[in-house]
Amino acid sequence: MTNQITVKAEEDVQEWISLMQHAKDLGLTIEEIQHFLLQNKTT
């Protein structure tokens, strides 16, 4: 069970990193990204 949680966390980190890279390419600020993430949080 713990292993699945770890894998999920790693996937989230990878998703976060790619999202940050994509956002940087678009010229978004950290604040804008966080605002966007908070609005779209499903957990």
Secondary structure as the mmCIF struct_conf table of DSSP 4:
data_model
#
loop_
_struct_conf.conf_type_id
_struct_conf.id
_struct_conf.beg_label_comp_id
_struct_conf.beg_label_asym_id
_struct_conf.beg_label_seq_id
_struct_conf.end_label_comp_id
_struct_conf.end_label_asym_id
_struct_conf.end_label_seq_id
HELX_RH_AL_P HELX_RH_AL_P1 THR A 2 LEU A 26
TURN_TY1_P TURN_TY1_P1 GLY A 27 GLY A 27
HELX_RH_AL_P HELX_RH_AL_P2 ILE A 30 GLN A 39
TURN_TY1_P TURN_TY1_P2 ASN A 40 ASN A 40
#
